[in-house]
């Protein structure tokens, strides 16, 4: 069964600290992996998109890694800010079109001053 | 979110009544999607459209119907709302069906009482 598992489910950190979010997947065949940020009351917004051949992708203070062999991805946030408080969703696309997206349940990050 | 608008943003309705949610885009994208988001679940695809009058079912389509008579509008209808359809509904658009430019709306919070 195609699944995307995220950990931890929630995390609280202090402003300025770094953190890493994990995503494990069993989706096959694999097309691409995406990380989204979802602010409360808003829709998800794309942070990074990685295909099979890419193992690192950065977007400002966000850096995603992908290990296609172990089917794991991580999202590292550097020097966290209060505005990083949000839910983060890992999404894996199976080959065959975007209707084959498998969403993780998301994890809630809280950044405290 | 730029280019995609969902209406209404909030709605409370009674069990057994019909409800229609609207997604409007100004990007002229070919693909449009309806998702629902519930606690403890990842986003789940209800229906999607790959062109005017071209639609298909997603993984949780029971109790929902859709219509797309114009490129810019994708309507989601609950023919007879039930409490299990209380959820946050997101529309998404995509130009090519691929990951780039895949954009979500801000969501509609629907409560069925």
Interface residues (C-beta under 8 A of the other chain):
Chain A: X4 X31 X32 X34 X41 X42 X43 X44 X45 X46 X49 X89 X93 X97 X98 X99 X101 X102 X103 X104 X105 X106
Chain B: X1 X31 X33 X40 X41 X42 X43 X44 X45 X48 X56 X58 X90 X92 X94 X97 X98 X99 X100 X102 X103 X104 X105 X106 X107
